[in-house]
Amino acid sequence: MRDERMHAASICLEPTESKQMPYEPPVECPLCRETLELDQTLETHLVGSHTQREVARYLASLHERVQPRSVSN
Ligand SMILES: [Zn+2]
């Protein structure tokens, strides 16, 4: 009896729509704020559209921003 009920519930919890690919939000390049195409990864964009120096500078500025600047104390 109990098994029968669980089986029915599991069927109800499996809508066919869930088998579609999950929606992925578009990726935005943190350097130029450009929205990447769906088949393009951030890495591909960085390599193709930005120089090593640009990426390095961005990472460096990001790293510096993370560090606390409370020198007054
Ligand atoms: Zn970019």
N, CA, C, O and the ligand as a Tripos MOL2 file, in Angstrom:
@<TRIPOS>MOLECULE
protein
  293   291    74     0     0
PROTEIN
NO_CHARGES

@<TRIPOS>ATOM
      1 N           0.8280   -1.2000    0.0000 N.3       1 MET1
      2 CA          0.0000    0.0000    0.0000 C.3       1 MET1
      3 C           0.8630    1.2510    0.0000 C.2       1 MET1
      4 O           0.6910    2.1590   -0.8130 O.2       1 MET1
      5 N           1.8150    1.2630    0.9590 N.am      2 ARG2
      6 CA          2.6340    2.4650    1.0970 C.3       2 ARG2
      7 C           3.5210    2.6600   -0.1520 C.2       2 ARG2
      8 O           3.7240    3.7810   -0.6190 O.2       2 ARG2
      9 N           4.0300    1.5550   -0.6640 N.am      3 ASP3
     10 CA          4.8820    1.6470   -1.8490 C.3       3 ASP3
     11 C           4.1050    2.2070   -3.0390 C.2       3 ASP3
     12 O           4.6250    2.9910   -3.8330 O.2       3 ASP3
     13 N           2.8680    1.7890   -3.1360 N.am      4 GLU4
     14 CA          2.0450    2.2430   -4.2580 C.3       4 GLU4
     15 C           1.8590    3.7570   -4.2030 C.2       4 GLU4
     16 O           1.9060    4.4370   -5.2280 O.2       4 GLU4
     17 N           1.6520    4.2660   -3.0110 N.am      5 ARG5
     18 CA          1.4130    5.6950   -2.8490 C.3       5 ARG5
     19 C           2.6840    6.5000   -3.2010 C.2       5 ARG5
     20 O           2.6100    7.5390   -3.8580 O.2       5 ARG5
     21 N           3.8250    6.0070   -2.7580 N.am      6 MET6
     22 CA          5.0720    6.7050   -3.0380 C.3       6 MET6
     23 C           5.3680    6.7370   -4.5350 C.2       6 MET6
     24 O           5.8770    7.7190   -5.0750 O.2       6 MET6
     25 N           5.0280    5.6170   -5.1850 N.am      7 HIS7
     26 CA          5.2810    5.5470   -6.6180 C.3       7 HIS7
     27 C           4.4630    6.6030   -7.3580 C.2       7 HIS7
     28 O           4.9620    7.2670   -8.2660 O.2       7 HIS7
     29 N           3.2110    6.7470   -6.9610 N.am      8 ALA8
     30 CA          2.3290    7.7240   -7.5910 C.3       8 ALA8
     31 C           2.8610    9.1380   -7.3800 C.2       8 ALA8
     32 O           2.8160    9.9730   -8.2830 O.2       8 ALA8
     33 N           3.3630    9.3900   -6.1810 N.am      9 ALA9
     34 CA          3.8640   10.7200   -5.8820 C.3       9 ALA9
     35 C           5.0870   11.0340   -6.7240 C.2       9 ALA9
     36 O           5.2370   12.1500   -7.2200 O.2       9 ALA9
     37 N           5.9570   10.0560   -6.8860 N.am     10 SER10
     38 CA          7.1780   10.3070   -7.6470 C.3      10 SER10
     39 C           6.8600   10.5910   -9.1060 C.2      10 SER10
     40 O           7.5830   11.3280   -9.7750 O.2      10 SER10
     41 N           5.7860   10.0090   -9.5900 N.am     11 ILE11
     42 CA          5.3890   10.2850  -10.9760 C.3      11 ILE11
     43 C           4.9170   11.7270  -11.1090 C.2      11 ILE11
     44 O           5.2210   12.4060  -12.0910 O.2      11 ILE11
     45 N           4.1630   12.1890  -10.0980 N.am     12 CYS12
     46 CA          3.6470   13.5520  -10.1310 C.3      12 CYS12
     47 C           4.7820   14.5760  -10.0590 C.2      12 CYS12
     48 O           4.6730   15.6790  -10.5950 O.2      12 CYS12
     49 N           5.8640   14.1960   -9.3920 N.am     13 LEU13
     50 CA          6.9590   15.1460   -9.2050 C.3      13 LEU13
     51 C           7.9110   15.1830  -10.3920 C.2      13 LEU13
     52 O           8.9370   15.8620  -10.3490 O.2      13 LEU13
     53 N           7.5740   14.4520  -11.4520 N.am     14 GLU14
     54 CA          8.4700   14.4460  -12.6000 C.3      14 GLU14
     55 C           7.7910   15.0260  -13.8260 C.2      14 GLU14
     56 O           7.4020   14.2740  -14.7200 O.2      14 GLU14
     57 N           7.6420   16.2980  -13.8930 N.am     15 PRO15
     58 CA          7.0800   16.9130  -15.1010 C.3      15 PRO15
     59 C           8.0760   16.8200  -16.2530 C.2      15 PRO15
     60 O           9.2880   16.8510  -16.0400 O.2      15 PRO15
     61 N           7.5640   16.7090  -17.4540 N.am     16 THR16
     62 CA          8.4470   16.5440  -18.6020 C.3      16 THR16
     63 C           9.2780   17.8010  -18.8560 C.2      16 THR16
     64 O          10.3310   17.7350  -19.4920 O.2      16 THR16
     65 N           8.8060   18.9420  -18.3610 N.am     17 GLU17
     66 CA          9.5280   20.1840  -18.6040 C.3      17 GLU17
     67 C          10.8830   20.2090  -17.9180 C.2      17 GLU17
     68 O          11.8090   20.8780  -18.3750 O.2      17 GLU17
     69 N          10.9930   19.4690  -16.8070 N.am     18 SER18
     70 CA         12.2450   19.4880  -16.0550 C.3      18 SER18
     71 C          13.3810   18.8480  -16.8300 C.2      18 SER18
     72 O          14.5470   18.9840  -16.4590 O.2      18 SER18
     73 N          13.0430   18.1490  -17.9090 N.am     19 LYS19
     74 CA         14.1010   17.4980  -18.6770 C.3      19 LYS19
     75 C          14.7640   18.4590  -19.6670 C.2      19 LYS19
     76 O          15.7670   18.1230  -20.2960 O.2      19 LYS19
     77 N          14.1960   19.6460  -19.7950 N.am     20 GLN20
     78 CA         14.8320   20.6330  -20.6580 C.3      20 GLN20
     79 C          16.0770   21.1830  -19.9920 C.2      20 GLN20
     80 O          16.2490   21.0570  -18.7800 O.2      20 GLN20
     81 N          16.9370   21.7870  -20.7770 N.am     21 MET21
     82 CA         18.1510   22.3550  -20.2150 C.3      21 MET21
     83 C          17.8100   23.5210  -19.2890 C.2      21 MET21
     84 O          16.9390   24.3320  -19.6030 O.2      21 MET21
     85 N          18.4940   23.6030  -18.1520 N.am     22 PRO22
     86 CA         18.2310   24.7230  -17.2360 C.3      22 PRO22
     87 C          18.6510   26.0420  -17.8660 C.2      22 PRO22
     88 O          19.6100   26.1070  -18.6340 O.2      22 PRO22
     89 N          17.9190   27.0790  -17.5260 N.am     23 TYR23
     90 CA         18.2250   28.4000  -18.0790 C.3      23 TYR23
     91 C          19.5220   28.9420  -17.4910 C.2      23 TYR23
     92 O          19.7000   28.9890  -16.2740 O.2      23 TYR23
     93 N          20.4090   29.3430  -18.3680 N.am     24 GLU24
     94 CA         21.6660   29.9110  -17.8860 C.3      24 GLU24
     95 C          21.6740   31.4100  -18.1680 C.2      24 GLU24
     96 O          21.4880   31.8290  -19.3100 O.2      24 GLU24
     97 N          21.8860   32.2100  -17.1440 N.am     25 PRO25
     98 CA         21.9320   33.6570  -17.3600 C.3      25 PRO25
     99 C          23.1360   34.0150  -18.2020 C.2      25 PRO25
    100 O          24.1720   33.3570  -18.1060 O.2      25 PRO25
    101 N          23.0250   35.0450  -19.0260 N.am     26 PRO26
    102 CA         24.1490   35.4370  -19.8760 C.3      26 PRO26
    103 C          25.3430   35.8860  -19.0460 C.2      26 PRO26
    104 O          25.1960   36.5070  -17.9930 O.2      26 PRO26
    105 N          26.5270   35.5560  -19.5500 N.am     27 VAL27
    106 CA         27.7520   35.9160  -18.8480 C.3      27 VAL27
    107 C          28.1880   37.3090  -19.2830 C.2      27 VAL27
    108 O          28.1980   37.6250  -20.4730 O.2      27 VAL27
    109 N          28.5420   38.1200  -18.3280 N.am     28 GLU28
    110 CA         29.0000   39.4690  -18.6440 C.3      28 GLU28
    111 C          30.4920   39.5630  -18.3710 C.2      28 GLU28
    112 O          30.9800   39.1330  -17.3260 O.2      28 GLU28
    113 N          31.1990   40.1290  -19.3260 N.am     29 CYS29
    114 CA         32.6370   40.2900  -19.1540 C.3      29 CYS29
    115 C          32.8950   41.3640  -18.1000 C.2      29 CYS29
    116 O          32.3940   42.4810  -18.2280 O.2      29 CYS29
    117 N          33.6590   41.0500  -17.0730 N.am     30 PRO30
    118 CA         33.9190   42.0340  -16.0170 C.3      30 PRO30
    119 C          34.8380   43.1570  -16.4720 C.2      30 PRO30
    120 O          34.9490   44.1770  -15.7930 O.2      30 PRO30
    121 N          35.4900   42.9860  -17.5980 N.am     31 LEU31
    122 CA         36.4040   44.0250  -18.0680 C.3      31 LEU31
    123 C          35.6880   45.0870  -18.8870 C.2      31 LEU31
    124 O          35.8520   46.2810  -18.6360 O.2      31 LEU31
    125 N          34.8950   44.6620  -19.8630 N.am     32 CYS32
    126 CA         34.2710   45.6180  -20.7760 C.3      32 CYS32
    127 C          32.7550   45.6360  -20.6250 C.2      32 CYS32
    128 O          32.0680   46.3540  -21.3520 O.2      32 CYS32
    129 N          32.2240   44.8470  -19.6800 N.am     33 ARG33
    130 CA         30.7760   44.8240  -19.4150 C.3      33 ARG33
    131 C          29.9830   44.3760  -20.6240 C.2      33 ARG33
    132 O          28.8070   44.7130  -20.7580 O.2      33 ARG33
    133 N          30.6060   43.6310  -21.4930 N.am     34 GLU34
    134 CA         29.9240   43.1700  -22.6920 C.3      34 GLU34
    135 C          29.2840   41.8260  -22.4020 C.2      34 GLU34
    136 O          29.9130   40.9450  -21.8170 O.2      34 GLU34
    137 N          28.0380   41.6710  -22.8110 N.am     35 THR35
    138 CA         27.3580   40.3990  -22.6070 C.3      35 THR35
    139 C          27.8280   39.3950  -23.6500 C.2      35 THR35
    140 O          27.7670   39.6450  -24.8540 O.2      35 THR35
    141 N          28.2960   38.2620  -23.1610 N.am     36 LEU36
    142 CA         28.8510   37.2740  -24.0690 C.3      36 LEU36
    143 C          27.7300   36.4840  -24.7370 C.2      36 LEU36
    144 O          26.6210   36.3700  -24.2140 O.2      36 LEU36
    145 N          28.0540   35.9450  -25.9040 N.am     37 GLU37
    146 CA         27.0950   35.0860  -26.5770 C.3      37 GLU37
    147 C          27.0110   33.7600  -25.8470 C.2      37 GLU37
    148 O          27.9290   33.3680  -25.1270 O.2      37 GLU37
    149 N          25.8780   33.0670  -26.0500 N.am     38 LEU38
    150 CA         25.6130   31.8600  -25.2680 C.3      38 LEU38
    151 C          26.6560   30.7790  -25.5080 C.2      38 LEU38
    152 O          26.9720   30.0070  -24.6030 O.2      38 LEU38
    153 N          27.1960   30.7200  -26.7300 N.am     39 ASP39
    154 CA         28.1680   29.6670  -27.0140 C.3      39 ASP39
    155 C          29.5910   30.1370  -26.7490 C.2      39 ASP39
    156 O          30.5580   29.4670  -27.1090 O.2      39 ASP39
    157 N          29.7010   31.2890  -26.1210 N.am     40 GLN40
    158 CA         31.0230   31.8340  -25.8520 C.3      40 GLN40
    159 C          31.2770   31.8370  -24.3510 C.2      40 GLN40
    160 O          30.4410   32.2910  -23.5700 O.2      40 GLN40
    161 N          32.4310   31.3300  -23.9600 N.am     41 THR41
    162 CA         32.7700   31.3540  -22.5440 C.3      41 THR41
    163 C          33.5690   32.6050  -22.2390 C.2      41 THR41
    164 O          34.1060   33.2490  -23.1410 O.2      41 THR41
    165 N          33.6410   32.9420  -20.9670 N.am     42 LEU42
    166 CA         34.3820   34.1310  -20.5670 C.3      42 LEU42
    167 C          35.8580   33.9750  -20.9380 C.2      42 LEU42
    168 O          36.5190   34.9340  -21.3350 O.2      42 LEU42
    169 N          36.3450   32.7730  -20.8030 N.am     43 GLU43
    170 CA         37.7550   32.5340  -21.1300 C.3      43 GLU43
    171 C          38.0230   32.8060  -22.6040 C.2      43 GLU43
    172 O          39.0180   33.4390  -22.9590 O.2      43 GLU43
    173 N          37.1280   32.3210  -23.4560 N.am     44 THR44
    174 CA         37.2890   32.5490  -24.8850 C.3      44 THR44
    175 C          37.2560   34.0350  -25.2060 C.2      44 THR44
    176 O          38.0210   34.5230  -26.0370 O.2      44 THR44
    177 N          36.3680   34.7350  -24.5410 N.am     45 HIS45
    178 CA         36.2530   36.1760  -24.7590 C.3      45 HIS45
    179 C          37.5150   36.8990  -24.2960 C.2      45 HIS45
    180 O          38.0270   37.7750  -24.9930 O.2      45 HIS45
    181 N          38.0010   36.5370  -23.1440 N.am     46 LEU46
    182 CA         39.1940   37.1980  -22.6050 C.3      46 LEU46
    183 C          40.3860   36.9750  -23.5160 C.2      46 LEU46
    184 O          41.1630   37.8950  -23.7730 O.2      46 LEU46
    185 N          40.5270   35.7530  -24.0020 N.am     47 VAL47
    186 CA         41.6560   35.4380  -24.8710 C.3      47 VAL47
    187 C          41.5260   36.1540  -26.2050 C.2      47 VAL47
    188 O          42.5120   36.6450  -26.7560 O.2      47 VAL47
    189 N          40.2800   36.2120  -26.7320 N.am     48 GLY48
    190 CA         40.0950   36.7680  -28.0580 C.3      48 GLY48
    191 C          39.9850   38.2790  -28.0840 C.2      48 GLY48
    192 O          40.3940   38.9060  -29.0610 O.2      48 GLY48
    193 N          39.4410   38.8840  -27.0280 N.am     49 SER49
    194 CA         39.1310   40.3110  -27.0660 C.3      49 SER49
    195 C          40.0150   41.1560  -26.1680 C.2      49 SER49
    196 O          40.0290   42.3810  -26.2880 O.2      49 SER49
    197 N          40.7460   40.5230  -25.2790 N.am     50 HIS50
    198 CA         41.5610   41.3050  -24.3550 C.3      50 HIS50
    199 C          42.9930   40.7940  -24.3520 C.2      50 HIS50
    200 O          43.2560   39.6080  -24.5500 O.2      50 HIS50
    201 N          43.9020   41.7210  -24.1240 N.am     51 THR51
    202 CA         45.3010   41.3140  -24.0480 C.3      51 THR51
    203 C          45.5980   40.7560  -22.6590 C.2      51 THR51
    204 O          44.8410   40.9480  -21.7070 O.2      51 THR51
    205 N          46.7090   40.0700  -22.5820 N.am     52 GLN52
    206 CA         47.1330   39.5340  -21.2880 C.3      52 GLN52
    207 C          47.2760   40.6590  -20.2750 C.2      52 GLN52
    208 O          46.9590   40.4980  -19.0960 O.2      52 GLN52
    209 N          47.7630   41.8120  -20.7580 N.am     53 ARG53
    210 CA         47.9890   42.9370  -19.8630 C.3      53 ARG53
    211 C          46.6730   43.4640  -19.2890 C.2      53 ARG53
    212 O          46.5960   43.8230  -18.1150 O.2      53 ARG53
    213 N          45.6360   43.5040  -20.1390 N.am     54 GLU54
    214 CA         44.3350   43.9780  -19.6710 C.3      54 GLU54
    215 C          43.7770   43.0630  -18.5860 C.2      54 GLU54
    216 O          43.2830   43.5200  -17.5550 O.2      54 GLU54
    217 N          43.8680   41.7680  -18.8460 N.am     55 VAL55
    218 CA         43.3510   40.8060  -17.8690 C.3      55 VAL55
    219 C          44.1620   40.8700  -16.5850 C.2      55 VAL55
    220 O          43.6110   40.8220  -15.4850 O.2      55 VAL55
    221 N          45.4710   40.9780  -16.7370 N.am     56 ALA56
    222 CA         46.3440   41.0370  -15.5650 C.3      56 ALA56
    223 C          46.0530   42.2860  -14.7470 C.2      56 ALA56
    224 O          46.0140   42.2430  -13.5180 O.2      56 ALA56
    225 N          45.8460   43.4140  -15.4520 N.am     57 ARG57
    226 CA         45.5740   44.6610  -14.7480 C.3      57 ARG57
    227 C          44.2560   44.5850  -13.9860 C.2      57 ARG57
    228 O          44.1330   45.0850  -12.8690 O.2      57 ARG57
    229 N          43.2730   43.9430  -14.6230 N.am     58 TYR58
    230 CA         41.9810   43.8110  -13.9530 C.3      58 TYR58
    231 C          42.1190   42.9550  -12.6960 C.2      58 TYR58
    232 O          41.6030   43.3040  -11.6340 O.2      58 TYR58
    233 N          42.8130   41.8440  -12.8280 N.am     59 LEU59
    234 CA         42.9800   40.9600  -11.6700 C.3      59 LEU59
    235 C          43.7530   41.6550  -10.5650 C.2      59 LEU59
    236 O          43.4590   41.4850   -9.3820 O.2      59 LEU59
    237 N          44.7350   42.4310  -10.9600 N.am     60 ALA60
    238 CA         45.5320   43.1410   -9.9690 C.3      60 ALA60
    239 C          44.6870   44.1640   -9.2300 C.2      60 ALA60
    240 O          44.7700   44.2750   -8.0070 O.2      60 ALA60
    241 N          43.8700   44.9150   -9.9690 N.am     61 SER61
    242 CA         43.0290   45.9260   -9.3300 C.3      61 SER61
    243 C          41.9960   45.2640   -8.4300 C.2      61 SER61
    244 O          41.6560   45.7830   -7.3670 O.2      61 SER61
    245 N          41.5010   44.1100   -8.8710 N.am     62 LEU62
    246 CA         40.5260   43.3860   -8.0690 C.3      62 LEU62
    247 C          41.1630   42.9290   -6.7640 C.2      62 LEU62
    248 O          40.5510   42.9960   -5.6980 O.2      62 LEU62
    249 N          42.3840   42.4700   -6.8680 N.am     63 HIS63
    250 CA         43.0880   41.9700   -5.6930 C.3      63 HIS63
    251 C          43.3800   43.1070   -4.7250 C.2      63 HIS63
    252 O          43.2750   42.9440   -3.5100 O.2      63 HIS63
    253 N          43.7390   44.2350   -5.2660 N.am     64 GLU64
    254 CA         44.0560   45.3660   -4.4100 C.3      64 GLU64
    255 C          42.8180   45.8780   -3.6880 C.2      64 GLU64
    256 O          42.8720   46.3110   -2.5370 O.2      64 GLU64
    257 N          41.6740   45.8120   -4.4230 N.am     65 ARG65
    258 CA         40.4310   46.3150   -3.8360 C.3      65 ARG65
    259 C          39.9800   45.4640   -2.6490 C.2      65 ARG65
    260 O          39.3490   45.9600   -1.7150 O.2      65 ARG65
    261 N          40.3130   44.1870   -2.7040 N.am     66 VAL66
    262 CA         39.8580   43.2730   -1.6500 C.3      66 VAL66
    263 C          40.5670   43.5850   -0.3320 C.2      66 VAL66
    264 O          39.9980   43.4260    0.7480 O.2      66 VAL66
    265 N          41.8100   44.0270   -0.4400 N.am     67 GLN67
    266 CA         42.5720   44.2560    0.7700 C.3      67 GLN67
    267 C          42.0540   45.4870    1.5200 C.2      67 GLN67
    268 O          41.7510   46.5060    0.9000 O.2      67 GLN67
    269 N          41.9530   45.3990    2.8260 N.am     68 PRO68
    270 CA         41.4830   46.5390    3.6300 C.3      68 PRO68
    271 C          42.4290   47.7140    3.5560 C.2      68 PRO68
    272 O          43.6510   47.5590    3.5690 O.2      68 PRO68
    273 N          41.8330   48.9060    3.4770 N.am     69 ARG69
    274 CA         42.6530   50.1030    3.3220 C.3      69 ARG69
    275 C          42.5880   50.9810    4.5720 C.2      69 ARG69
    276 O          42.8550   52.1820    4.5110 O.2      69 ARG69
    277 N          42.2400   50.3870    5.6740 N.am     70 SER70
    278 CA         42.1120   51.1860    6.9020 C.3      70 SER70
    279 C          43.4840   51.3980    7.5290 C.2      70 SER70
    280 O          43.8620   50.7440    8.5010 O.2      70 SER70
    281 N          44.2070   52.3280    6.9390 N.am     71 VAL71
    282 CA         45.5480   52.6180    7.4300 C.3      71 VAL71
    283 C          45.4840   53.5710    8.6220 C.2      71 VAL71
    284 O          46.4100   53.6520    9.4290 O.2      71 VAL71
    285 N          44.3660   54.2890    8.7080 N.am     72 SER72
    286 CA         44.2510   55.3160    9.7440 C.3      72 SER72
    287 C          44.2460   54.7120   11.1450 C.2      72 SER72
    288 O          44.6050   55.3670   12.1240 O.2      72 SER72
    289 N          43.8430   53.4830   11.2170 N.am     73 ASN73
    290 CA         43.7240   52.8980   12.5400 C.3      73 ASN73
    291 C          45.0580   52.3320   13.0200 C.2      73 ASN73
    292 O          45.1400   51.7960   14.1250 O.2      73 ASN73
    293 ZN         35.4910   41.9410  -22.4160 Zn       74 ZN74
@<TRIPOS>BOND
     1     1     2 1
     2     2     3 1
     3     3     4 2
     4     3     5 am
     5     5     6 1
     6     6     7 1
     7     7     8 2
     8     7     9 am
     9     9    10 1
    10    10    11 1
    11    11    12 2
    12    11    13 am
    13    13    14 1
    14    14    15 1
    15    15    16 2
    16    15    17 am
    17    17    18 1
    18    18    19 1
    19    19    20 2
    20    19    21 am
    21    21    22 1
    22    22    23 1
    23    23    24 2
    24    23    25 am
    25    25    26 1
    26    26    27 1
    27    27    28 2
    28    27    29 am
    29    29    30 1
    30    30    31 1
    31    31    32 2
    32    31    33 am
    33    33    34 1
    34    34    35 1
    35    35    36 2
    36    35    37 am
    37    37    38 1
    38    38    39 1
    39    39    40 2
    40    39    41 am
    41    41    42 1
    42    42    43 1
    43    43    44 2
    44    43    45 am
    45    45    46 1
    46    46    47 1
    47    47    48 2
    48    47    49 am
    49    49    50 1
    50    50    51 1
    51    51    52 2
    52    51    53 am
    53    53    54 1
    54    54    55 1
    55    55    56 2
    56    55    57 am
    57    57    58 1
    58    58    59 1
    59    59    60 2
    60    59    61 am
    61    61    62 1
    62    62    63 1
    63    63    64 2
    64    63    65 am
    65    65    66 1
    66    66    67 1
    67    67    68 2
    68    67    69 am
    69    69    70 1
    70    70    71 1
    71    71    72 2
    72    71    73 am
    73    73    74 1
    74    74    75 1
    75    75    76 2
    76    75    77 am
    77    77    78 1
    78    78    79 1
    79    79    80 2
    80    79    81 am
    81    81    82 1
    82    82    83 1
    83    83    84 2
    84    83    85 am
    85    85    86 1
    86    86    87 1
    87    87    88 2
    88    87    89 am
    89    89    90 1
    90    90    91 1
    91    91    92 2
    92    91    93 am
    93    93    94 1
    94    94    95 1
    95    95    96 2
    96    95    97 am
    97    97    98 1
    98    98    99 1
    99    99   100 2
   100    99   101 am
   101   101   102 1
   102   102   103 1
   103   103   104 2
   104   103   105 am
   105   105   106 1
   106   106   107 1
   107   107   108 2
   108   107   109 am
   109   109   110 1
   110   110   111 1
   111   111   112 2
   112   111   113 am
   113   113   114 1
   114   114   115 1
   115   115   116 2
   116   115   117 am
   117   117   118 1
   118   118   119 1
   119   119   120 2
   120   119   121 am
   121   121   122 1
   122   122   123 1
   123   123   124 2
   124   123   125 am
   125   125   126 1
   126   126   127 1
   127   127   128 2
   128   127   129 am
   129   129   130 1
   130   130   131 1
   131   131   132 2
   132   131   133 am
   133   133   134 1
   134   134   135 1
   135   135   136 2
   136   135   137 am
   137   137   138 1
   138   138   139 1
   139   139   140 2
   140   139   141 am
   141   141   142 1
   142   142   143 1
   143   143   144 2
   144   143   145 am
   145   145   146 1
   146   146   147 1
   147   147   148 2
   148   147   149 am
   149   149   150 1
   150   150   151 1
   151   151   152 2
   152   151   153 am
   153   153   154 1
   154   154   155 1
   155   155   156 2
   156   155   157 am
   157   157   158 1
   158   158   159 1
   159   159   160 2
   160   159   161 am
   161   161   162 1
   162   162   163 1
   163   163   164 2
   164   163   165 am
   165   165   166 1
   166   166   167 1
   167   167   168 2
   168   167   169 am
   169   169   170 1
   170   170   171 1
   171   171   172 2
   172   171   173 am
   173   173   174 1
   174   174   175 1
   175   175   176 2
   176   175   177 am
   177   177   178 1
   178   178   179 1
   179   179   180 2
   180   179   181 am
   181   181   182 1
   182   182   183 1
   183   183   184 2
   184   183   185 am
   185   185   186 1
   186   186   187 1
   187   187   188 2
   188   187   189 am
   189   189   190 1
   190   190   191 1
   191   191   192 2
   192   191   193 am
   193   193   194 1
   194   194   195 1
   195   195   196 2
   196   195   197 am
   197   197   198 1
   198   198   199 1
   199   199   200 2
   200   199   201 am
   201   201   202 1
   202   202   203 1
   203   203   204 2
   204   203   205 am
   205   205   206 1
   206   206   207 1
   207   207   208 2
   208   207   209 am
   209   209   210 1
   210   210   211 1
   211   211   212 2
   212   211   213 am
   213   213   214 1
   214   214   215 1
   215   215   216 2
   216   215   217 am
   217   217   218 1
   218   218   219 1
   219   219   220 2
   220   219   221 am
   221   221   222 1
   222   222   223 1
   223   223   224 2
   224   223   225 am
   225   225   226 1
   226   226   227 1
   227   227   228 2
   228   227   229 am
   229   229   230 1
   230   230   231 1
   231   231   232 2
   232   231   233 am
   233   233   234 1
   234   234   235 1
   235   235   236 2
   236   235   237 am
   237   237   238 1
   238   238   239 1
   239   239   240 2
   240   239   241 am
   241   241   242 1
   242   242   243 1
   243   243   244 2
   244   243   245 am
   245   245   246 1
   246   246   247 1
   247   247   248 2
   248   247   249 am
   249   249   250 1
   250   250   251 1
   251   251   252 2
   252   251   253 am
   253   253   254 1
   254   254   255 1
   255   255   256 2
   256   255   257 am
   257   257   258 1
   258   258   259 1
   259   259   260 2
   260   259   261 am
   261   261   262 1
   262   262   263 1
   263   263   264 2
   264   263   265 am
   265   265   266 1
   266   266   267 1
   267   267   268 2
   268   267   269 am
   269   269   270 1
   270   270   271 1
   271   271   272 2
   272   271   273 am
   273   273   274 1
   274   274   275 1
   275   275   276 2
   276   275   277 am
   277   277   278 1
   278   278   279 1
   279   279   280 2
   280   279   281 am
   281   281   282 1
   282   282   283 1
   283   283   284 2
   284   283   285 am
   285   285   286 1
   286   286   287 1
   287   287   288 2
   288   287   289 am
   289   289   290 1
   290   290   291 1
   291   291   292 2
@<TRIPOS>SUBSTRUCTURE
     1 MET1         2 RESIDUE 1 A MET
     2 ARG2         6 RESIDUE 1 A ARG
     3 ASP3        10 RESIDUE 1 A ASP
     4 GLU4        14 RESIDUE 1 A GLU
     5 ARG5        18 RESIDUE 1 A ARG
     6 MET6        22 RESIDUE 1 A MET
     7 HIS7        26 RESIDUE 1 A HIS
     8 ALA8        30 RESIDUE 1 A ALA
     9 ALA9        34 RESIDUE 1 A ALA
    10 SER10       38 RESIDUE 1 A SER
    11 ILE11       42 RESIDUE 1 A ILE
    12 CYS12       46 RESIDUE 1 A CYS
    13 LEU13       50 RESIDUE 1 A LEU
    14 GLU14       54 RESIDUE 1 A GLU
    15 PRO15       58 RESIDUE 1 A PRO
    16 THR16       62 RESIDUE 1 A THR
    17 GLU17       66 RESIDUE 1 A GLU
    18 SER18       70 RESIDUE 1 A SER
    19 LYS19       74 RESIDUE 1 A LYS
    20 GLN20       78 RESIDUE 1 A GLN
    21 MET21       82 RESIDUE 1 A MET
    22 PRO22       86 RESIDUE 1 A PRO
    23 TYR23       90 RESIDUE 1 A TYR
    24 GLU24       94 RESIDUE 1 A GLU
    25 PRO25       98 RESIDUE 1 A PRO
    26 PRO26      102 RESIDUE 1 A PRO
    27 VAL27      106 RESIDUE 1 A VAL
    28 GLU28      110 RESIDUE 1 A GLU
    29 CYS29      114 RESIDUE 1 A CYS
    30 PRO30      118 RESIDUE 1 A PRO
    31 LEU31      122 RESIDUE 1 A LEU
    32 CYS32      126 RESIDUE 1 A CYS
    33 ARG33      130 RESIDUE 1 A ARG
    34 GLU34      134 RESIDUE 1 A GLU
    35 THR35      138 RESIDUE 1 A THR
    36 LEU36      142 RESIDUE 1 A LEU
    37 GLU37      146 RESIDUE 1 A GLU
    38 LEU38      150 RESIDUE 1 A LEU
    39 ASP39      154 RESIDUE 1 A ASP
    40 GLN40      158 RESIDUE 1 A GLN
    41 THR41      162 RESIDUE 1 A THR
    42 LEU42      166 RESIDUE 1 A LEU
    43 GLU43      170 RESIDUE 1 A GLU
    44 THR44      174 RESIDUE 1 A THR
    45 HIS45      178 RESIDUE 1 A HIS
    46 LEU46      182 RESIDUE 1 A LEU
    47 VAL47      186 RESIDUE 1 A VAL
    48 GLY48      190 RESIDUE 1 A GLY
    49 SER49      194 RESIDUE 1 A SER
    50 HIS50      198 RESIDUE 1 A HIS
    51 THR51      202 RESIDUE 1 A THR
    52 GLN52      206 RESIDUE 1 A GLN
    53 ARG53      210 RESIDUE 1 A ARG
    54 GLU54      214 RESIDUE 1 A GLU
    55 VAL55      218 RESIDUE 1 A VAL
    56 ALA56      222 RESIDUE 1 A ALA
    57 ARG57      226 RESIDUE 1 A ARG
    58 TYR58      230 RESIDUE 1 A TYR
    59 LEU59      234 RESIDUE 1 A LEU
    60 ALA60      238 RESIDUE 1 A ALA
    61 SER61      242 RESIDUE 1 A SER
    62 LEU62      246 RESIDUE 1 A LEU
    63 HIS63      250 RESIDUE 1 A HIS
    64 GLU64      254 RESIDUE 1 A GLU
    65 ARG65      258 RESIDUE 1 A ARG
    66 VAL66      262 RESIDUE 1 A VAL
    67 GLN67      266 RESIDUE 1 A GLN
    68 PRO68      270 RESIDUE 1 A PRO
    69 ARG69      274 RESIDUE 1 A ARG
    70 SER70      278 RESIDUE 1 A SER
    71 VAL71      282 RESIDUE 1 A VAL
    72 SER72      286 RESIDUE 1 A SER
    73 ASN73      290 RESIDUE 1 A ASN
    74 ZN74       293 GROUP 0 **** ****
